[in-house]
Amino acid sequence: MTLHAVSSPEDVSGLPEYPIDADCRLDSHGFVQWEFRRWLSSDMRWNGTHECKSMWFELLNLAHSETPVGTLPSDLRRLARMIEPAVDRDHFAELCKLEHGPLHGWIRCRVDGEIRLMHPVVTRIVTAAFAARANHVARVEAASQKRRLQRLTEDVAALSPVIAGDMRKVKWIDAAIQERMKLHGRTRRIVDDLHTAIQACIEEDRRGRFPKIAQN
């Protein structure tokens, strides 16, 4: 694939915008998802030279440590230096003119006014990695909240079993405690947080915040 230079503002404005923000990082991402079935049947595998395929794979891996993650610089000279062992820039440029050269499948894109290279498959893999990390964080936070509510319910039950029997009130107390901790810059609740939140919950109950649930 030959990557032609973008020489005018019109050319730049017509480039796709990279969908991942430059501030997003995958520093703890220790592996790269490899779609091997797609690779086995790809034109690059069947038609690329061994030299071009090795450089292509090298650049694919390097893209995962670039900023934004999943992109490459558009400067062929810089790309030639990034490959190990370093490649002669003129030789690299000639290889890139091939249909199945080291940059096969990579296209130019815009990133905050800068022109970089993106690959649709790499972009999809990186996006999936962010989604998987977000799901993991959500699961960890949900499990942490569940444990916190269990401990809180037990502590509230020791002081007011009636309140502990209403999960609406327990969750309200939890939110009040979290807000109080944030206000005072603490990461752990203290006894006064619990007592204050329970008293506030009782006052809210008197005001009708927690209407009685009809029994069938």
MDAnalysis code that builds the backbone (N, CA, C; Angstrom):
import MDAnalysis as mda
import numpy as np

u = mda.Universe.empty(648, n_residues=216, atom_resindex=np.repeat(np.arange(216), 3), trajectory=True)
u.add_TopologyAttr("name", ["N", "CA", "C"] * 216)
u.add_TopologyAttr("resid", np.arange(1, 217))
u.add_TopologyAttr("resname", ["MET", "THR", "LEU", "HIS", "ALA", "VAL", "SER", "SER", "PRO", "GLU", "ASP", "VAL", "SER", "GLY", "LEU", "PRO", "GLU", "TYR", "PRO", "ILE", "ASP", "ALA", "ASP", "CYS", "ARG", "LEU", "ASP", "SER", "HIS", "GLY", "PHE", "VAL", "GLN", "TRP", "GLU", "PHE", "ARG", "ARG", "TRP", "LEU", "SER", "SER", "ASP", "MET", "ARG", "TRP", "ASN", "GLY", "THR", "HIS", "GLU", "CYS", "LYS", "SER", "MET", "TRP", "PHE", "GLU", "LEU", "LEU", "ASN", "LEU", "ALA", "HIS", "SER", "GLU", "THR", "PRO", "VAL", "GLY", "THR", "LEU", "PRO", "SER", "ASP", "LEU", "ARG", "ARG", "LEU", "ALA", "ARG", "MET", "ILE", "GLU", "PRO", "ALA", "VAL", "ASP", "ARG", "ASP", "HIS", "PHE", "ALA", "GLU", "LEU", "CYS", "LYS", "LEU", "GLU", "HIS", "GLY", "PRO", "LEU", "HIS", "GLY", "TRP", "ILE", "ARG", "CYS", "ARG", "VAL", "ASP", "GLY", "GLU", "ILE", "ARG", "LEU", "MET", "HIS", "PRO", "VAL", "VAL", "THR", "ARG", "ILE", "VAL", "THR", "ALA", "ALA", "PHE", "ALA", "ALA", "ARG", "ALA", "ASN", "HIS", "VAL", "ALA", "ARG", "VAL", "GLU", "ALA", "ALA", "SER", "GLN", "LYS", "ARG", "ARG", "LEU", "GLN", "ARG", "LEU", "THR", "GLU", "ASP", "VAL", "ALA", "ALA", "LEU", "SER", "PRO", "VAL", "ILE", "ALA", "GLY", "ASP", "MET", "ARG", "LYS", "VAL", "LYS", "TRP", "ILE", "ASP", "ALA", "ALA", "ILE", "GLN", "GLU", "ARG", "MET", "LYS", "LEU", "HIS", "GLY", "ARG", "THR", "ARG", "ARG", "ILE", "VAL", "ASP", "ASP", "LEU", "HIS", "THR", "ALA", "ILE", "GLN", "ALA", "CYS", "ILE", "GLU", "GLU", "ASP", "ARG", "ARG", "GLY", "ARG", "PHE", "PRO", "LYS", "ILE", "ALA", "GLN", "ASN"])
u.atoms.positions = np.array([
    [0.856, -1.202, 0.000],
    [0.000, 0.000, 0.000],
    [0.882, 1.238, 0.000],
    [0.634, 2.154, -0.879],
    [1.391, 3.391, -0.951],
    [0.649, 4.484, -0.188],
    [1.356, 5.137, 0.710],
    [0.764, 6.238, 1.486],
    [1.228, 7.547, 0.876],
    [0.328, 8.250, 0.214],
    [0.682, 9.511, -0.436],
    [0.684, 10.645, 0.579],
    [1.533, 11.611, 0.376],
    [1.627, 12.748, 1.294],
    [0.369, 13.590, 1.231],
    [-0.028, 14.110, 2.389],
    [-1.153, 15.038, 2.458],
    [-0.571, 16.440, 2.362],
    [-0.916, 17.159, 1.316],
    [-0.207, 18.410, 1.035],
    [-1.069, 19.652, 1.143],
    [-2.355, 19.512, 1.467],
    [-3.200, 20.690, 1.529],
    [-4.193, 20.560, 2.670],
    [-4.714, 21.709, 3.174],
    [-5.708, 21.665, 4.251],
    [-6.938, 20.849, 3.862],
    [-7.297, 20.890, 2.565],
    [-8.454, 20.129, 2.119],
    [-8.222, 18.638, 2.310],
    [-6.976, 18.199, 2.001],
    [-6.634, 16.791, 2.176],
    [-6.726, 16.402, 3.650],
    [-6.215, 17.273, 4.528],
    [-6.212, 16.992, 5.955],
    [-7.634, 16.910, 6.484],
    [-8.499, 17.830, 6.084],
    [-9.874, 17.858, 6.584],
    [-10.659, 16.636, 6.144],
    [-10.220, 15.997, 5.069],
    [-10.919, 14.818, 4.584],
    [-10.492, 13.533, 5.268],
    [-9.477, 13.617, 6.129],
    [-8.998, 12.415, 6.822],
    [-9.933, 12.051, 7.966],
    [-10.052, 10.759, 8.278],
    [-10.884, 10.363, 9.425],
    [-10.241, 10.787, 10.741],
    [-11.086, 11.059, 11.726],
    [-10.604, 11.418, 13.060],
    [-10.400, 10.133, 13.857],
    [-9.226, 10.004, 14.493],
    [-8.974, 8.796, 15.286],
    [-9.931, 8.774, 16.467],
    [-10.630, 7.658, 16.705],
    [-11.719, 7.644, 17.691],
    [-11.294, 7.521, 19.142],
    [-9.995, 7.350, 19.418],
    [-9.539, 7.162, 20.798],
    [-8.730, 8.375, 21.228],
    [-9.062, 8.932, 22.390],
    [-8.401, 10.136, 22.881],
    [-6.943, 9.848, 23.223],
    [-6.103, 10.848, 23.011],
    [-4.669, 10.684, 23.270],
    [-4.372, 10.455, 24.745],
    [-5.260, 10.874, 25.637],
    [-5.038, 10.694, 27.075],
    [-5.336, 9.276, 27.538],
    [-6.005, 8.483, 26.707],
    [-6.342, 7.108, 27.092],
    [-5.106, 6.227, 26.954],
    [-4.790, 5.510, 28.022],
    [-3.602, 4.673, 28.024],
    [-3.950, 3.233, 28.348],
    [-3.106, 2.322, 27.887],
    [-3.228, 0.905, 28.225],
    [-1.898, 0.433, 28.810],
    [-1.364, 1.208, 29.767],
    [-0.046, 0.915, 30.320],
    [0.018, -0.455, 30.980],
    [-1.101, -0.892, 31.570],
    [-1.104, -2.189, 32.255],
    [-1.528, -3.327, 31.332],
    [-1.696, -3.013, 30.052],
    [-2.160, -4.004, 29.078],
    [-0.958, -4.841, 28.652],
    [-0.868, -6.083, 29.146],
    [0.316, -6.890, 28.913],
    [0.230, -7.835, 27.730],
    [-0.830, -7.770, 26.961],
    [-0.943, -8.658, 25.810],
    [-1.707, -7.960, 24.696],
    [-1.561, -8.485, 23.490],
    [-2.266, -7.959, 22.320],
    [-3.156, -9.067, 21.777],
    [-4.441, -8.791, 21.640],
    [-5.359, -9.763, 21.057],
    [-4.978, -9.999, 19.595],
    [-4.832, -11.252, 19.225],
    [-4.412, -11.561, 17.863],
    [-5.504, -12.365, 17.175],
    [-6.065, -11.815, 16.096],
    [-7.126, -12.491, 15.355],
    [-6.481, -13.420, 14.325],
    [-6.033, -14.579, 14.803],
    [-5.197, -15.426, 13.959],
    [-5.948, -15.994, 12.758],
    [-7.248, -16.275, 12.901],
    [-7.998, -16.805, 11.759],
    [-8.087, -15.754, 10.645],
    [-8.282, -14.501, 11.064],
    [-8.317, -13.415, 10.072],
    [-6.961, -13.301, 9.387],
    [-5.891, -13.440, 10.179],
    [-4.545, -13.334, 9.634],
    [-4.252, -14.471, 8.656],
    [-4.650, -15.695, 8.991],
    [-4.348, -16.844, 8.149],
    [-4.945, -16.715, 6.751],
    [-6.068, -16.031, 6.646],
    [-6.715, -15.891, 5.333],
    [-6.499, -14.511, 4.711],
    [-5.644, -13.692, 5.322],
    [-5.479, -12.310, 4.855],
    [-4.596, -12.236, 3.605],
    [-4.818, -11.182, 2.816],
    [-3.993, -10.932, 1.635],
    [-2.549, -10.668, 2.025],
    [-2.349, -10.017, 3.177],
    [-0.988, -9.697, 3.604],
    [-0.185, -10.974, 3.852],
    [-0.799, -11.943, 4.494],
    [-0.088, -13.197, 4.758],
    [0.227, -13.936, 3.468],
    [-0.719, -13.962, 2.535],
    [-0.536, -14.730, 1.315],
    [0.373, -14.038, 0.295],
    [0.340, -12.714, 0.273],
    [1.027, -11.997, -0.807],
    [2.235, -11.178, -0.368],
    [2.360, -10.902, 0.932],
    [3.488, -10.106, 1.395],
    [4.767, -10.924, 1.467],
    [5.905, -10.267, 1.229],
    [7.190, -10.957, 1.377],
    [7.472, -11.167, 2.860],
    [8.393, -12.091, 3.161],
    [8.742, -12.334, 4.555],
    [9.294, -11.057, 5.207],
    [10.047, -10.294, 4.438],
    [10.615, -9.052, 4.955],
    [9.510, -8.064, 5.304],
    [8.565, -7.888, 4.398],
    [7.484, -6.932, 4.640],
    [6.580, -7.391, 5.777],
    [6.298, -8.697, 5.843],
    [5.422, -9.209, 6.906],
    [6.059, -9.045, 8.275],
    [7.365, -9.238, 8.374],
    [8.027, -9.085, 9.679],
    [7.998, -7.625, 10.132],
    [8.217, -6.699, 9.201],
    [8.152, -5.275, 9.557],
    [6.724, -4.874, 9.902],
    [5.766, -5.380, 9.142],
    [4.350, -5.088, 9.395],
    [3.964, -5.529, 10.797],
    [4.371, -6.726, 11.177],
    [4.037, -7.240, 12.506],
    [4.754, -6.454, 13.598],
    [5.991, -6.063, 13.340],
    [6.744, -5.246, 14.299],
    [6.017, -3.925, 14.553],
    [5.571, -3.273, 13.496],
    [4.889, -1.989, 13.638],
    [3.526, -2.151, 14.317],
    [2.851, -3.247, 14.026],
    [1.569, -3.495, 14.679],
    [1.740, -3.546, 16.198],
    [2.776, -4.220, 16.669],
    [3.030, -4.301, 18.110],
    [3.457, -2.961, 18.684],
    [4.290, -2.233, 17.952],
    [4.753, -0.931, 18.430],
    [3.603, 0.052, 18.588],
    [2.569, -0.081, 17.761],
    [1.433, 0.845, 17.813],
    [0.739, 0.813, 19.170],
    [0.827, -0.314, 19.870],
    [0.139, -0.438, 21.153],
    [0.839, 0.336, 22.270],
    [2.050, 0.813, 22.023],
    [2.745, 1.621, 23.026],
    [2.891, 3.073, 22.589],
    [2.244, 3.422, 21.480],
    [2.313, 4.791, 20.975],
    [1.205, 5.648, 21.582],
    [1.276, 6.959, 21.327],
    [0.250, 7.900, 21.769],
    [-0.295, 8.644, 20.557],
    [-1.605, 8.546, 20.305],
    [-2.585, 7.700, 20.996],
    [-2.299, 6.222, 20.764],
    [-2.708, 5.415, 21.706],
    [-2.485, 3.982, 21.599],
    [-3.178, 3.445, 20.357],
    [-2.476, 2.587, 19.617],
    [-3.039, 2.010, 18.404],
    [-2.696, 2.750, 17.132],
    [-1.899, 3.825, 17.221],
    [-1.529, 4.596, 16.030],
    [-0.023, 4.522, 15.801],
    [0.399, 4.996, 14.639],
    [1.809, 5.084, 14.286],
    [2.110, 6.474, 13.733],
    [3.356, 6.930, 13.831],
    [3.733, 8.190, 13.172],
    [3.561, 8.038, 11.663],
    [3.328, 9.146, 10.991],
    [3.178, 9.095, 9.537],
    [4.505, 9.328, 8.820],
    [5.548, 9.639, 9.561],
    [6.867, 9.907, 8.991],
    [7.571, 8.578, 8.709],
    [7.820, 8.276, 7.433],
    [8.452, 7.010, 7.072],
    [9.853, 6.885, 7.648],
    [10.570, 7.991, 7.750],
    [11.925, 7.939, 8.307],
    [11.892, 7.524, 9.772],
    [10.926, 8.058, 10.504],
    [10.798, 7.692, 11.919],
    [10.378, 6.234, 12.057],
    [9.475, 5.787, 11.213],
    [9.044, 4.393, 11.267],
    [10.214, 3.454, 10.992],
    [11.056, 3.810, 10.050],
    [12.215, 2.976, 9.722],
    [13.154, 2.851, 10.912],
    [13.256, 3.935, 11.714],
    [14.123, 3.898, 12.910],
    [13.484, 3.114, 14.044],
    [12.168, 3.065, 14.095],
    [11.475, 2.371, 15.173],
    [11.648, 0.857, 15.084],
    [11.773, 0.340, 13.873],
    [11.917, -1.097, 13.680],
    [13.292, -1.544, 14.154],
    [13.358, -2.691, 14.800],
    [14.623, -3.255, 15.253],
    [14.877, -4.582, 14.562],
    [16.107, -4.745, 13.994],
    [17.125, -3.719, 13.777],
    [16.603, -2.621, 12.837],
    [17.141, -1.432, 13.009],
    [16.695, -0.294, 12.215],
    [16.862, -0.574, 10.722],
    [15.931, -0.041, 9.943],
    [15.916, -0.268, 8.496],
    [16.376, 0.994, 7.778],
    [17.119, 0.807, 6.703],
    [17.497, 1.954, 5.874],
    [16.227, 2.652, 5.402],
    [16.156, 3.968, 5.608],
    [14.913, 4.693, 5.338],
    [14.519, 4.656, 3.870],
    [15.513, 4.703, 2.972],
    [15.187, 4.659, 1.541],
    [14.645, 3.286, 1.160],
    [15.256, 2.244, 1.730],
    [14.772, 0.886, 1.448],
    [13.366, 0.701, 2.004],
    [13.130, 1.247, 3.209],
    [11.809, 1.142, 3.828],
    [10.769, 1.870, 2.982],
    [11.124, 3.047, 2.485],
    [10.206, 3.822, 1.654],
    [9.846, 3.064, 0.379],
    [10.822, 2.375, -0.207],
    [10.548, 1.594, -1.408],
    [9.622, 0.428, -1.104],
    [9.830, -0.215, 0.044],
    [8.973, -1.333, 0.428],
    [7.532, -0.863, 0.640],
    [7.386, 0.351, 1.168],
    [6.051, 0.887, 1.444],
    [5.273, 1.204, 0.174],
    [5.956, 1.249, -0.943],
    [5.275, 1.480, -2.207],
    [4.612, 0.211, -2.726],
    [5.002, -0.933, -2.151],
    [4.421, -2.200, -2.580],
    [2.982, -2.312, -2.082],
    [2.168, -3.042, -2.816],
    [0.777, -3.210, -2.419],
    [0.665, -3.893, -1.061],
    [1.553, -4.822, -0.789],
    [1.549, -5.534, 0.494],
    [2.861, -5.250, 1.228],
    [3.130, -3.959, 1.371],
    [4.333, -3.523, 2.062],
    [4.147, -3.475, 3.573],
    [5.127, -2.935, 4.314],
    [5.099, -2.887, 5.769],
    [3.935, -2.087, 6.346],
    [3.325, -1.212, 5.534],
    [2.208, -0.395, 6.025],
    [0.889, -0.799, 5.374],
    [0.807, -2.035, 4.941],
    [-0.431, -2.511, 4.321],
    [-1.594, -2.391, 5.306],
    [-2.670, -1.754, 4.871],
    [-3.861, -1.612, 5.712],
    [-3.868, -0.374, 6.591],
    [-2.724, 0.284, 6.738],
    [-2.654, 1.500, 7.557],
    [-3.088, 2.701, 6.719],
    [-3.854, 3.592, 7.303],
    [-4.328, 4.787, 6.606],
    [-4.027, 6.017, 7.460],
    [-3.980, 7.154, 6.815],
    [-3.741, 8.403, 7.541],
    [-5.006, 8.834, 8.282],
    [-4.791, 9.463, 9.446],
    [-5.917, 9.960, 10.232],
    [-5.488, 11.229, 10.960],
    [-6.467, 11.921, 11.526],
    [-6.201, 13.144, 12.281],
    [-6.250, 12.846, 13.772],
    [-5.277, 13.397, 14.495],
    [-5.240, 13.270, 15.958],
    [-4.862, 14.627, 16.526],
    [-5.867, 15.394, 16.980],
    [-5.613, 16.719, 17.553],
    [-4.742, 17.579, 16.635],
    [-5.056, 17.599, 15.349],
    [-4.318, 18.424, 14.406],
    [-3.092, 17.755, 13.827],
    [-2.688, 16.618, 14.393],
    [-1.527, 15.881, 13.894],
    [-1.997, 14.781, 12.950],
    [-1.170, 14.467, 11.969],
    [-1.473, 13.380, 11.049],
    [-0.713, 12.136, 11.489],
    [-1.448, 11.057, 11.774],
    [-0.828, 9.794, 12.151],
    [-1.453, 8.670, 11.322],
    [-1.041, 7.456, 11.601],
    [-1.557, 6.302, 10.881],
    [-2.407, 5.442, 11.799],
    [-3.496, 4.914, 11.261],
    [-4.357, 4.016, 12.006],
    [-4.663, 2.801, 11.136],
    [-4.981, 1.690, 11.786],
    [-5.347, 0.465, 11.087],
    [-6.687, 0.008, 11.656],
    [-7.685, -0.255, 10.823],
    [-9.022, -0.578, 11.334],
    [-9.046, -1.769, 12.291],
    [-8.231, -2.789, 12.025],
    [-8.211, -3.956, 12.905],
    [-7.560, -3.609, 14.239],
    [-6.447, -2.872, 14.183],
    [-5.771, -2.469, 15.416],
    [-6.688, -1.580, 16.253],
    [-7.381, -0.666, 15.586],
    [-8.308, 0.225, 16.293],
    [-9.400, -0.577, 16.989],
    [-9.923, -1.582, 16.304],
    [-10.962, -2.419, 16.906],
    [-10.423, -3.190, 18.111],
    [-9.194, -3.702, 18.000],
    [-8.591, -4.458, 19.096],
    [-8.367, -3.557, 20.301],
    [-7.868, -2.344, 20.052],
    [-7.611, -1.405, 21.148],
    [-8.923, -0.986, 21.805],
    [-9.939, -0.713, 20.988],
    [-11.247, -0.344, 21.531],
    [-11.813, -1.462, 22.397],
    [-11.653, -2.705, 21.946],
    [-12.127, -3.852, 22.722],
    [-11.366, -3.970, 24.032],
    [-10.079, -3.647, 24.013],
    [-9.271, -3.706, 25.243],
    [-9.752, -2.677, 26.258],
    [-10.086, -1.470, 25.784],
    [-10.621, -0.451, 26.690],
    [-11.962, -0.879, 27.261],
    [-12.801, -1.483, 26.410],
    [-14.110, -1.942, 26.875],
    [-13.963, -3.044, 27.912],
    [-13.024, -3.963, 27.686],
    [-12.798, -5.052, 28.637],
    [-12.291, -4.508, 29.961],
    [-11.405, -3.512, 29.892],
    [-10.893, -2.919, 31.139],
    [-11.999, -2.204, 31.896],
    [-12.853, -1.482, 31.156],
    [-13.959, -0.777, 31.805],
    [-14.916, -1.765, 32.470],
    [-15.183, -2.892, 31.789],
    [-16.055, -3.906, 32.371],
    [-15.440, -4.502, 33.626],
    [-14.128, -4.714, 33.585],
    [-13.437, -5.260, 34.761],
    [-13.517, -4.298, 35.933],
    [-13.273, -3.024, 35.652],
    [-13.348, -2.007, 36.708],
    [-14.754, -1.952, 37.294],
    [-15.751, -2.033, 36.406],
    [-17.141, -1.991, 36.872],
    [-17.453, -3.189, 37.764],
    [-16.958, -4.374, 37.380],
    [-17.198, -5.568, 38.194],
    [-16.516, -5.460, 39.547],
    [-15.289, -4.936, 39.557],
    [-14.551, -4.770, 40.816],
    [-15.264, -3.772, 41.723],
    [-15.721, -2.656, 41.121],
    [-16.417, -1.641, 41.909],
    [-17.739, -2.184, 42.448],
    [-18.449, -2.958, 41.633],
    [-19.723, -3.527, 42.081],
    [-19.505, -4.507, 43.225],
    [-18.462, -5.333, 43.110],
    [-18.159, -6.293, 44.183],
    [-17.743, -5.569, 45.451],
    [-16.968, -4.484, 45.279],
    [-16.535, -3.705, 46.438],
    [-17.720, -3.046, 47.135],
    [-18.643, -2.497, 46.331],
    [-19.826, -1.870, 46.907],
    [-20.704, -2.895, 47.620],
    [-20.804, -4.087, 47.051],
    [-21.610, -5.131, 47.670],
    [-21.051, -5.514, 49.029],
    [-19.728, -5.671, 49.098],
    [-19.090, -6.013, 50.380],
    [-19.259, -4.879, 51.382],
    [-19.128, -3.635, 50.884],
    [-19.273, -2.490, 51.780],
    [-20.674, -2.416, 52.359],
    [-21.687, -2.668, 51.511],
    [-23.069, -2.633, 51.986],
    [-23.354, -3.777, 52.970],
    [-22.737, -4.924, 52.744],
    [-22.917, -6.042, 53.671],
    [-22.358, -5.702, 55.045],
    [-21.150, -5.123, 55.054],
    [-20.551, -4.737, 56.342],
    [-21.364, -3.643, 57.012],
    [-21.828, -2.678, 56.204],
    [-22.606, -1.571, 56.749],
    [-23.925, -2.081, 57.340],
    [-24.567, -3.007, 56.641],
    [-25.831, -3.567, 57.139],
    [-25.630, -4.222, 58.499],
    [-24.536, -4.950, 58.647],
    [-24.236, -5.598, 59.925],
    [-24.001, -4.563, 61.022],
    [-23.279, -3.484, 60.690],
    [-22.995, -2.444, 61.686],
    [-24.265, -1.690, 62.066],
    [-25.115, -1.405, 61.065],
    [-26.368, -0.713, 61.352],
    [-27.279, -1.605, 62.191],
    [-27.288, -2.912, 61.892],
    [-28.140, -3.847, 62.627],
    [-27.792, -3.889, 64.106],
    [-26.522, -3.668, 64.413],
    [-26.108, -3.679, 65.815],
    [-26.674, -2.486, 66.577],
    [-27.024, -1.414, 65.858],
    [-27.557, -0.209, 66.478],
    [-29.056, -0.062, 66.259],
    [-29.518, -0.457, 65.069],
    [-30.946, -0.321, 64.757],
    [-31.366, -1.411, 63.777],
    [-31.784, -2.565, 64.293],
    [-32.188, -3.673, 63.424],
    [-33.307, -3.291, 62.451],
    [-34.222, -2.407, 62.876],
    [-35.328, -2.015, 61.998],
    [-34.800, -1.308, 60.755],
    [-33.883, -0.366, 60.946],
    [-33.309, 0.348, 59.804],
    [-32.534, -0.620, 58.917],
    [-31.776, -1.529, 59.516],
    [-30.971, -2.480, 58.748],
    [-31.835, -3.392, 57.896],
    [-33.093, -3.548, 58.273],
    [-33.987, -4.405, 57.509],
    [-34.556, -3.747, 56.267],
    [-34.273, -2.467, 56.076],
    [-34.760, -1.733, 54.899],
    [-33.546, -1.312, 54.067],
    [-33.323, -2.010, 52.951],
    [-32.126, -1.748, 52.154],
    [-32.120, -0.343, 51.579],
    [-33.285, 0.263, 51.394],
    [-33.329, 1.655, 50.922],
    [-32.608, 2.561, 51.901],
    [-32.857, 2.325, 53.194],
    [-32.247, 3.147, 54.234],
    [-30.750, 2.859, 54.363],
    [-30.388, 1.591, 54.222],
    [-28.962, 1.232, 54.301],
    [-28.192, 1.922, 53.178],
    [-28.749, 1.909, 51.966],
    [-28.083, 2.560, 50.835],
    [-28.035, 4.073, 51.023],
    [-29.073, 4.648, 51.615],
    [-29.065, 6.096, 51.877],
    [-27.983, 6.421, 52.891],
    [-27.868, 5.603, 53.921],
    [-26.828, 5.799, 54.941],
    [-25.444, 5.665, 54.310],
    [-25.288, 4.685, 53.424],
    [-24.001, 4.492, 52.752],
    [-23.624, 5.733, 51.950],
    [-24.592, 6.278, 51.186],
    [-24.321, 7.478, 50.391],
    [-23.970, 8.659, 51.289],
    [-24.664, 8.770, 52.436],
    [-24.381, 9.864, 53.367],
    [-22.983, 9.729, 53.955],
    [-22.583, 8.502, 54.258],
    [-21.241, 8.267, 54.797],
    [-20.175, 8.599, 53.759],
    [-20.395, 8.141, 52.525],
    [-19.421, 8.405, 51.462],
    [-19.256, 9.908, 51.232],
    [-20.372, 10.647, 51.279],
    [-20.314, 12.097, 51.099],
    [-19.565, 12.755, 52.254],
    [-19.795, 12.265, 53.459],
    [-19.120, 12.832, 54.642],
    [-17.612, 12.531, 54.606],
    [-17.262, 11.341, 54.191],
    [-15.845, 10.980, 54.056],
    [-15.157, 11.872, 53.028],
    [-15.840, 12.083, 51.899],
    [-15.289, 12.945, 50.849],
    [-15.117, 14.365, 51.354],
    [-16.100, 14.840, 52.120],
    [-16.054, 16.200, 52.647],
    [-14.864, 16.398, 53.578],
    [-14.554, 15.382, 54.379],
    [-13.468, 15.483, 55.350],
    [-12.157, 14.878, 54.844],
    [-12.134, 14.450, 53.594],
    [-10.896, 13.948, 53.010],
    [-10.432, 12.628, 53.595],
    [-11.373, 11.758, 53.954],
    [-10.997, 10.464, 54.525],
    [-11.305, 9.348, 53.526],
    [-10.561, 8.260, 53.638],
    [-10.796, 7.096, 52.788],
    [-11.492, 5.972, 53.553],
    [-11.599, 6.093, 54.867],
    [-12.282, 5.099, 55.691],
    [-13.290, 5.800, 56.593],
    [-14.399, 5.146, 56.830],
    [-15.405, 5.745, 57.711],
    [-15.021, 5.541, 59.169],
    [-15.441, 6.487, 59.983],
    [-15.219, 6.389, 61.422],
    [-16.572, 6.220, 62.107],
    [-16.541, 5.943, 63.414],
    [-17.773, 5.697, 64.160],
    [-18.730, 6.874, 64.049],
    [-18.187, 8.088, 64.114],
    [-19.031, 9.274, 64.063],
    [-19.770, 9.378, 62.730],
    [-19.117, 8.913, 61.635],
    [-19.779, 8.916, 60.327],
    [-21.029, 8.050, 60.358],
    [-20.900, 6.868, 60.945],
    [-22.023, 5.932, 61.006],
    [-23.149, 6.491, 61.861],
    [-22.819, 6.991, 63.042],
    [-23.852, 7.519, 63.950],
    [-24.561, 8.717, 63.326],
    [-23.793, 9.624, 62.748],
    [-24.380, 10.819, 62.131],
    [-25.307, 10.444, 60.978],
    [-24.871, 9.480, 60.135],
    [-25.680, 9.068, 58.992],
    [-26.970, 8.378, 59.441],
    [-26.893, 7.576, 60.493],
    [-28.092, 6.901, 60.997],
    [-29.093, 7.922, 61.532],
    [-28.611, 8.897, 62.297],
    [-29.496, 9.928, 62.821],
    [-30.139, 10.727, 61.695],
    [-29.351, 11.026, 60.666],
    [-29.882, 11.769, 59.527],
    [-30.931, 10.936, 58.796],
    [-30.704, 9.621, 58.722],
    [-31.652, 8.718, 58.065],
    [-32.971, 8.695, 58.836],
    [-32.884, 8.684, 60.168],
    [-34.095, 8.700, 60.993],
    [-34.893, 9.971, 60.737],
    [-34.203, 11.110, 60.638],
    [-34.875, 12.379, 60.365],
    [-35.527, 12.362, 58.979],
    [-34.829, 11.802, 58.013],
    [-35.393, 11.717, 56.665],
    [-36.620, 10.804, 56.643],
    [-36.561, 9.740, 57.454],
    [-37.703, 8.822, 57.523],
    [-38.927, 9.534, 58.094],
    [-38.699, 10.383, 59.077],
    [-39.796, 11.143, 59.671],
    [-40.410, 12.109, 58.666],
    [-39.607, 12.585, 57.736],
    [-40.104, 13.524, 56.725],
    [-40.816, 12.788, 55.581],
    [-40.805, 11.471, 55.632],
    [-41.507, 10.703, 54.619],
    [-40.691, 10.263, 53.439],
    [-39.352, 10.298, 53.542],
    [-38.513, 9.887, 52.434],
    [-38.689, 8.410, 52.097],
    [-38.955, 7.594, 53.101],
    [-39.056, 6.160, 52.893],
    [-40.480, 5.673, 53.188],
    [-41.402, 5.842, 52.240],
    [-42.796, 5.437, 52.493],
    [-42.897, 3.939, 52.739],
    [-43.899, 3.562, 53.515],
    [-44.100, 2.165, 53.838],
    [-44.408, 1.386, 52.562],
    [-43.815, 0.193, 52.478],
    [-44.049, -0.668, 51.321],
    [-45.244, -1.559, 51.614],
    [-46.239, -1.513, 50.739],
    [-47.452, -2.308, 50.952],
    [-47.120, -3.790, 50.922],
    [-47.696, -4.518, 51.883],
    [-47.508, -5.956, 51.954],
    [-48.666, -6.673, 51.276],
    [-48.326, -7.644, 50.449],
    [-49.382, -8.416, 49.762],
    [-50.019, -9.447, 50.723],
])
